[in-house]
Amino acid sequence: MSKYFGTDGIRGRYGSKFVNESFAYALGQAIGHHLEPRTSLYIGIDTRHSGQSLAGALFAGYQSTGQKAVFMGVVPTPVVSFTVENYAPLSFGVMITASHNPADDNGFKVFGNHGRKMTVAEEIALEAHIDKALLSKAHPVASAKLHFEPSFLENYLYILKNTIDVSLRGKRIVLDTSNGAAQYASPVLLKAFGAELIHIGNAPDGQINKDCGSEHPQLLSKTVLEHQADIGFAQDGDGDRLIACMPDGSIVHGDHLLGFLALYATKKNKKLVVTEQSNIGLDIFLKQHGIDVIRTDVGDRNVFHEMVASKAFIGGEESGHIIFREHLNTGDGLLAMLKLLECLFLKQRNLSDFCKSMPLSPSEKASIHVNDKPPLETLPAFMDAMSAIRAQLGDRGRMVVRYSGTEPKIRLLVEHVDANVVQAQMKALKDAVRKHLPV
């Protein structure tokens, strides 16, 4: 079991035990000593105020091992993966971000060989080196000067521009970049393809993810309606997730987006990898169209490694992570956006009609803050309560209960063919959590 890593890197409140300059310095040292020698370490940040300081400490820690670190500046997470994959496949990459978390949080997403997120086994091996570095009690060089070159972002944008074939002339698009890392990259390509762009969530010193972006799509919906846009998009703080909004202001369900892209966005073998969070309606619909749905544990890292194992070319999470493995080894909100636009305006596919044709089973999701995360199997009363709920759901429904790997929360999912059953059993599940867990 990982000591520092969650489902998507290391994450927490800035200044906490694992998200501070001393830990960043130790992480840099650990990467420098990890397994075989590497050529360099590429470091990107999002727009959080703590990013530059953490980057300076990480930079100094890595260079203390005698190797070269490169600061990429503010870039979306996919740019770090892309750079390692295409220009330095034996290097490491670290994106300093807390993704969709609040502005006071931060963290580290680590990319290994060929720009891939690390496996659990690789994370555990790296953690042993982190422990050694922390025991050495080395102090970070907080004043490390960081200079970046725009070429990394430019190379990424150049490749994406030549990957997609679509004209957006005459199309009005709303884009919410969550005051985050994608606010510089995504508008460039949409304008390059000819779109009339209404850009929101683009304050350089704004509070990342606050009341905007993929976590708060209400602003996107309102703006699409106000401007009578053809479509709207929201990304998260580090730009690796995508939410879409229809012209009528309705937010497209993540499973509808995955199903639509699986059907129309690739000519490769007909497989889609999703997580246990996806609606069973996705499986039923795609099976009718000859596409196999393969499920894995939550986390786009798990989706990617299952895609490699099953030789699938598209996969993702209903939360908005979408991976096109023939182009990139991680989720990319901008690439997913362009792929969707290509389907809509070049291939003339109708997303609204598609959503109507793919029914989803009634479901409800919830997240409850917890003060601790004791293993659920050590809570017999709670396990009994879950067994009773499963019995009520029977073979026409399901339940998923798991701790968040990135926040102090427990996440709940209840799904059933009867919406009334969903409502009743979600209430029972919430009651059981509040009664038996440290909330």
VOMI-313088 format. One line per field, with one value per residue (C-alpha): x, z, y; residue in three letters. Coordinates in steps of 0.2 Angstrom, whole numbers, plus 5000, padded with zeros to 4 digits. Each point is the difference from the previous one (the first is absolute). Layout:
// VOMI-313088
xx	X  ...
zz	Z  ...
yy	Y  ...
resn	ALA  ...
// end
This chain:
// VOMI-313088
xx	5000  5007  5005  5000  4991  4981  4990  5008  5017  5003  4988  4995  4999  5015  5011  4994  5012  5002  4997  5014  5017  5010  4989  5002  5019  5000  4989  5013  5014  4990  4996  5019  5005  4985  5005  5011  5007  4989  5004  4990  4985  4986  4990  4983  4989  4982  4994  5000  5010  5010  5006  5016  5006  4997  5008  5016  5002  4997  5012  5013  4998  5001  5016  5008  5002  5011  4986  4991  4983  4990  4986  4986  4990  4980  4995  4985  5005  4999  5015  5011  4995  5002  5017  5007  4992  5006  5016  5007  4993  5012  4997  4987  4987  4991  4985  4998  4981  4985  4989  4982  5003  4999  5013  5008  5004  5015  5009  5011  4995  5015  5003  5013  5006  4992  4989  4990  4993  5008  4993  4997  5016  5010  4993  5004  5018  5001  4993  5014  5012  4989  5002  5019  5000  4989  5011  5015  4991  5007  4994  4993  5008  4984  5008  5004  4997  4988  5001  4988  4999  4984  5005  4993  4982  5003  5005  4985  4988  5008  4998  4982  4996  5006  4991  4983  4991  4986  4994  4991  4997  4983  4999  4997  5009  5000  5016  5002  5018  4997  5013  5013  5014  4990  4995  5015  5000  4982  4994  5015  4994  4982  5004  5012  4986  4989  4988  4992  5005  4992  5013  4996  5009  5016  5005  5019  5000  4983  4996  5003  4984  4990  4982  5005  5008  4995  4995  4988  4992  4986  5009  5004  4981  4995  5013  4995  4982  5004  5011  4989  5016  5002  5008  5009  5015  5007  5017  5007  5015  5014  4991  4999  4981  4985  4982  4989  4984  4986  4993  4984  5012  4999  5016  5005  5001  5018  4994  4991  5016  5010  4987  4999  5019  5002  4988  5006  5017  5011  5001  5011  4994  4984  5003  4997  5008  4990  5000  4987  4993  4992  4982  4995  4990  5016  5004  4983  5000  5018  4998  4985  5013  5013  5011  5006  5001  5014  4999  5014  5003  4997  5015  5005  5017  4991  4990  5016  5009  4984  5000  5017  4996  4984  5007  4986  5003  4987  4995  4996  4990  4982  5008  5008  5017  5001  5015  5004  5014  5005  5004  5005  5003  4989  4983  4999  4986  5005  5003  4983  4992  5008  4995  4982  4999  5007  4986  4987  5005  5010  4992  4983  4995  4986  5004  4983  4992  5013  4997  4981  5004  5011  4990  5009  4994  4994  5014  5006  5017  5006  5016  5001  5015  5009  5012  5009  5000  4999  4999  4982  5002  5005  4983  4988  4984  5003  5004  4983  4991  5008  4994  4983  5000  5007  4986  4987  5009  5000  5006  4992  5011  5017  5010  5018  5007  5018  5012  5006  5018  5003  4988  4994  4984  4990  4992  4983  4991  4983  4992  4984  4987  4987  5004  4990  5011  5015  4994  4995  5016  5012  4991  5004  5018  5003  4992  5011  5016  4995  4996  5015  5015  5010  4991
zz	5000  4995  5015  4991  4984  4997  4985  4990  5008  5017  5005  5015  5008  4997  5015  5006  5003  4982  4991  5005  4994  5011  4993  4982  5002  5007  4985  4988  5008  5000  4981  4997  5009  4994  4991  4985  4995  4991  4988  5008  5010  4992  5012  4996  5011  5000  5006  5019  5010  5008  4983  4997  5018  4999  4983  5006  5014  4988  4988  5013  5007  4983  4995  5017  4993  4985  4987  4990  5004  4987  5006  4987  5008  5001  4988  5000  5007  4983  4994  5013  4995  4981  5003  5009  4987  4985  5004  5016  5001  5014  5011  5013  5000  5015  4999  5016  5001  5010  4985  5004  5018  5009  4998  5017  4995  4989  4996  4988  4985  4995  4982  4997  4984  4984  5009  5009  5018  5011  5005  5019  5000  4993  5012  5015  4994  4998  5017  5008  4992  5007  5018  4998  4994  5014  5013  4994  5006  4985  4998  4984  4990  5001  4989  4985  4985  4987  4982  4987  4981  4991  4988  5010  4998  4982  4995  5009  4991  4983  5001  5006  4986  4987  5008  4998  4983  5004  4995  5014  4990  5004  5016  5017  5014  5019  5008  5019  5005  5019  5003  4998  4989  4984  4999  4988  4990  4996  4992  4988  4991  5000  4992  4988  4994  4997  5015  5007  5018  5016  5013  5019  5015  4993  5014  5001  5019  5003  5012  4991  4999  5010  4994  4982  4990  4999  5019  4998  4983  5005  4993  4984  4998  5003  4988  4986  5001  5002  4984  4990  4998  4989  5014  5016  5009  5017  5006  5017  5008  4992  4983  4999  5002  4989  5003  4985  5000  4986  4992  5012  5015  5005  5006  4990  5012  5000  4995  4985  4995  5001  4990  4987  4998  5000  4986  4989  5005  4995  4987  5011  5008  5008  5019  5013  5017  5015  5019  5012  5001  4982  4998  4994  4986  4991  5000  4993  4987  4993  5000  4987  4989  5001  5013  5016  5016  5012  5018  5012  5017  5002  4993  4983  5004  5002  4984  4990  5006  4996  4983  4997  5006  4990  4985  5000  4992  5010  5018  5014  5015  5001  5010  4984  4998  4982  4993  4982  5001  4981  5004  5019  5015  5012  5000  4991  5001  4984  4989  5006  4996  4982  4997  5005  4989  4985  5003  5001  4986  4988  5001  5003  5015  5011  5019  5006  4990  5006  5018  4998  4992  5014  5016  5017  5015  5014  5012  5014  5006  5016  5009  5019  5009  5012  5013  4998  4988  5009  4989  4997  5004  5018  5003  5002  5003  4984  4990  5007  4994  4983  4999  5004  4986  4987  5004  4997  4983  4995  4983  4991  5009  5008  5012  5001  5016  5000  5008  4989  4996  4999  5013  5018  4994  4997  4984  4997  4985  4999  4984  4996  4987  5012  5005  5016  5005  4996  5011  5015  5000  4998  5015  5010  4994  5005  5017  5002  4996  5013  5013  4998  4993  5007  4991
yy	5000  5017  5011  5017  4998  4999  4996  5015  5005  5008  5013  5010  5018  5010  5000  4983  4985  4995  5016  5012  5006  4987  4986  5007  5000  4982  4995  5008  4990  4984  5002  5003  4984  4990  4984  5003  5017  5012  5014  5014  5005  5010  5011  5009  5009  5007  5017  4997  5013  4986  4992  5010  4997  4981  5000  5009  4987  4985  5007  5002  4983  4992  5010  4996  4982  5006  5000  5013  5007  5010  5012  5001  5014  5000  4986  4988  4983  4991  5011  4992  4983  5005  5007  4985  4988  5008  5009  4991  4983  4995  5015  5004  5013  5008  5011  5010  5002  4994  4999  5004  5003  5017  5013  4997  4982  4995  4984  4990  4989  4990  4993  4986  4992  5007  5012  4986  5002  4988  4983  4997  4989  5014  5012  4989  4998  5019  5003  4990  5013  5014  4993  4999  5018  5006  4991  5010  5016  5009  5018  5007  5014  5011  5013  4989  5011  4993  5005  4992  4999  5001  4987  4985  5007  5006  4982  4992  5013  4997  4981  5002  5012  4988  4985  5007  5004  5012  5018  5010  5015  5007  4989  5010  4990  5004  4994  5000  4996  5001  5014  4986  4993  4998  5019  5003  4984  4996  5017  5000  4985  5004  5017  4992  4989  5015  5000  5015  4998  5005  4997  4999  4994  5008  5012  4998  5004  4992  4987  4984  4989  5012  5001  4995  4987  4981  5000  5014  4999  5011  5015  4992  4995  5018  5007  4989  5005  5018  5000  4987  4990  4985  4990  5003  4992  5001  4993  4997  5009  4990  4998  4981  4999  5005  5004  5005  5010  5000  5015  4999  5001  4982  4992  4984  4985  4994  4982  5007  5009  4984  4990  5014  5000  4982  4998  5014  5006  4986  4986  4989  4984  5001  5001  5013  4999  5009  4999  4992  5018  4999  4997  4982  5008  5004  4981  4995  5014  4997  4981  5003  5009  4987  5009  4990  5010  4995  5006  5004  5009  5019  5010  5005  4992  4983  5004  5002  4985  4989  5008  4994  4983  4998  5010  5012  5017  5011  5000  5011  5005  5007  5015  5006  4992  4993  4991  4998  4988  5002  5018  5002  4989  5010  5009  5016  5012  5010  4985  4993  5016  5001  4981  5004  5016  4989  4988  5014  5012  4989  4983  5009  4989  5006  4999  5004  4986  4989  5004  4996  4983  4994  4999  5000  4990  5012  5003  5012  5005  5008  5005  5001  5008  4988  5004  4983  4986  4983  4985  4997  4981  5005  5008  4985  5010  5010  4984  4993  5016  4999  4981  5005  5014  4988  4988  5014  5004  4982  4995  5015  5013  5002  5011  5006  5007  5006  5012  5014  4998  5019  5008  4996  4993  4984  4999  4991  4993  4992  4994  4991  4998  5009  5018  4998  4986  5010  5014  4989  4990  5015  5008  4984  4999  5019  4996  4985  5010  5014  4987  4988  5011  5014  5014
resn	MET  SER  LYS  TYR  PHE  GLY  THR  ASP  GLY  ILE  ARG  GLY  ARG  TYR  GLY  SER  LYS  PHE  VAL  ASN  GLU  SER  PHE  ALA  TYR  ALA  LEU  GLY  GLN  ALA  ILE  GLY  HIS  HIS  LEU  GLU  PRO  ARG  THR  SER  LEU  TYR  ILE  GLY  ILE  ASP  THR  ARG  HIS  SER  GLY  GLN  SER  LEU  ALA  GLY  ALA  LEU  PHE  ALA  GLY  TYR  GLN  SER  THR  GLY  GLN  LYS  ALA  VAL  PHE  MET  GLY  VAL  VAL  PRO  THR  PRO  VAL  VAL  SER  PHE  THR  VAL  GLU  ASN  TYR  ALA  PRO  LEU  SER  PHE  GLY  VAL  MET  ILE  THR  ALA  SER  HIS  ASN  PRO  ALA  ASP  ASP  ASN  GLY  PHE  LYS  VAL  PHE  GLY  ASN  HIS  GLY  ARG  LYS  MET  THR  VAL  ALA  GLU  GLU  ILE  ALA  LEU  GLU  ALA  HIS  ILE  ASP  LYS  ALA  LEU  LEU  SER  LYS  ALA  HIS  PRO  VAL  ALA  SER  ALA  LYS  LEU  HIS  PHE  GLU  PRO  SER  PHE  LEU  GLU  ASN  TYR  LEU  TYR  ILE  LEU  LYS  ASN  THR  ILE  ASP  VAL  SER  LEU  ARG  GLY  LYS  ARG  ILE  VAL  LEU  ASP  THR  SER  ASN  GLY  ALA  ALA  GLN  TYR  ALA  SER  PRO  VAL  LEU  LEU  LYS  ALA  PHE  GLY  ALA  GLU  LEU  ILE  HIS  ILE  GLY  ASN  ALA  PRO  ASP  GLY  GLN  ILE  ASN  LYS  ASP  CYS  GLY  SER  GLU  HIS  PRO  GLN  LEU  LEU  SER  LYS  THR  VAL  LEU  GLU  HIS  GLN  ALA  ASP  ILE  GLY  PHE  ALA  GLN  ASP  GLY  ASP  GLY  ASP  ARG  LEU  ILE  ALA  CYS  MET  PRO  ASP  GLY  SER  ILE  VAL  HIS  GLY  ASP  HIS  LEU  LEU  GLY  PHE  LEU  ALA  LEU  TYR  ALA  THR  LYS  LYS  ASN  LYS  LYS  LEU  VAL  VAL  THR  GLU  GLN  SER  ASN  ILE  GLY  LEU  ASP  ILE  PHE  LEU  LYS  GLN  HIS  GLY  ILE  ASP  VAL  ILE  ARG  THR  ASP  VAL  GLY  ASP  ARG  ASN  VAL  PHE  HIS  GLU  MET  VAL  ALA  SER  LYS  ALA  PHE  ILE  GLY  GLY  GLU  GLU  SER  GLY  HIS  ILE  ILE  PHE  ARG  GLU  HIS  LEU  ASN  THR  GLY  ASP  GLY  LEU  LEU  ALA  MET  LEU  LYS  LEU  LEU  GLU  CYS  LEU  PHE  LEU  LYS  GLN  ARG  ASN  LEU  SER  ASP  PHE  CYS  LYS  SER  MET  PRO  LEU  SER  PRO  SER  GLU  LYS  ALA  SER  ILE  HIS  VAL  ASN  ASP  LYS  PRO  PRO  LEU  GLU  THR  LEU  PRO  ALA  PHE  MET  ASP  ALA  MET  SER  ALA  ILE  ARG  ALA  GLN  LEU  GLY  ASP  ARG  GLY  ARG  MET  VAL  VAL  ARG  TYR  SER  GLY  THR  GLU  PRO  LYS  ILE  ARG  LEU  LEU  VAL  GLU  HIS  VAL  ASP  ALA  ASN  VAL  VAL  GLN  ALA  GLN  MET  LYS  ALA  LEU  LYS  ASP  ALA  VAL  ARG  LYS  HIS  LEU  PRO  VAL
// end
